[in-house]
Amino acid sequence: MEMTGSHTIPASREKVWEALNDADVLRACIPGCKELEKKSDTELAATVVAKVGPVKATFKGEVTLENLDPPNSYSIVGEGKGGIAGFAKGGANVRLSDAEGGGTQLDYDVDAKVGGKLAALGSRLIDSTAKKLAGDFFTNFSKHVGGS
């Protein structure tokens, strides 16, 4: 699955960068996030409950931040296991820039793979669920960081 997107966050690039690296902010903004623990400056462990079509599973996973260029960009690499529901693994490149009219533009490119029961659901359902979850995250994140 590949996905790209762009969102304007009503906050400075430095504030957006800080929030993207704050486990408490991410925990509050990630749909279905039950736990998010910062293990180091570049490693996070998470537990997320996700529903994709008829399959609902609790995923436990780890994420590593790489290629850090504060406050401009980083790469996220991770893997989550959801027991019999399957697994998801992949990465994303995140870039921040000044948005026209103020705020910060966040651009991302995601490349992920799923296996197990999730893969059997079909790419259209997985893609539409991923887009909805990304949209929910950015709505939550914009409200949290931008205060609106």
N, C-alpha and C positions, 0 to 999 in steps of 0.2 A: 504494500500500500504506500502510495506517495501522496503527500498533501503539502500545499503551500498556502500561505496566507499573510495578511498584513493587517495590523490594527493600530489605530492612533490612541495613545494613552494620554489623558490630560494631566501630565506631570513631566517634570524635567527628566532628562536622560539619566542623570545620577540617581534620582529617586526611583526610577523604574529599575535601574540596575540593582540598586540596594534591595528592592522588594523581590526581584527575581532570585536573589541569593539569600532570602530570609525564609527559613523553614516555617515559621508561624504564619507568614503571609501566604505562602504556597499552600499550606494545609487548609487555610480558610477558603482558598479560591479553587482548588482542584475538586471537581465534582466527585463525590463518593470517597474522598480521602478520609481514612479513619486514623492513620498514624503517618507522621513524616518526621524522621529523625535525622539531624545533621550529624554525620559520623566524622567528617573532617571538612575543611574548606572546599573540597571538591567531590565529596561523596555523601549521598543521601540514601536512606532506606525508607521505603514506603509500604503502606498497606492501603489498597484502594478496592472498594466494592464497585463493580461495573456490571451493567446489564446490556447485553448485545442481543437483540431479538429475544428469543425464549431462554437464552443462557444468562444466568446471573452467577457471578463468581467473585471470590475475594482473591485479589492478586497481591502477592508479596514480591517486592522487587528492590533492586538497587540501581541507582543512577550515578554516573560519574560525569563531572563537568570537565571539559577539555578545551584546549585552544583559547584560554581566557585572554580577552583584550578589553579590560574594564575602561570605560563604561560603554563599549561599542559592540562586543560580540562574544559568543562562546558556543561550544558544541556540547550537546547532551547525548550520552550513550547509556543505554540501560536495557534491562531485561526483567520481566515480571512473570511469575508462574501462578497459574490459577487452578492447580490441581487437575482434576479430570476435564475441566473446561478448556485447558490448554495453556498456551504461553503467548506472550508478545515480546518482541525484542526489536531494537532498532535505535535510531538516533535522530537528532534534529540539530540544525544550525539556526541560531538566533542572532539577528542583527538589529541594533538600535541606531536610529538616526534622528535628527531634528525634523519634526513634521512641519509642513507648511501651515502657517497660522498658529503655531505654538504646539507645545506638547512633544511627545516622542512617538515616532513611528517604529513599530516592532514588526519586523519581517521574519518569517520562519519557513524552513523547508524540512519536512519530515519524511523519513524512509523507514518503514516498519514492516515486520513480518509477523504473522500469527500462525499458530499450529494447534492441533487438537480439535475439539468440538467447534471452537471458534472458526477455524479455517473452513469447516464444512458448511457454515452458514452462508457463505458466498460473499464475494468482494463488495457488491453493492450495499448490502446491509452493514458490513463492517465499515465501509467508507462513510456512509451516511451517519452512523453512530459516532465515528471519530470526529467528523465535522461538527456534529452537535455538541460533543464534549468539549472540543476546542472553543467553539463559540461561547458555551457556558463559562469556561475558564476565563476567557478574555473579558466577558461581561463582568464577572465577579472581580477580576483583577483590576479593571478600569475603575470600578466603583471603590474598591479598597484603596488603591494607590492615588486615584484622582480625587477621591472624596466626594464624588457626585453620585 
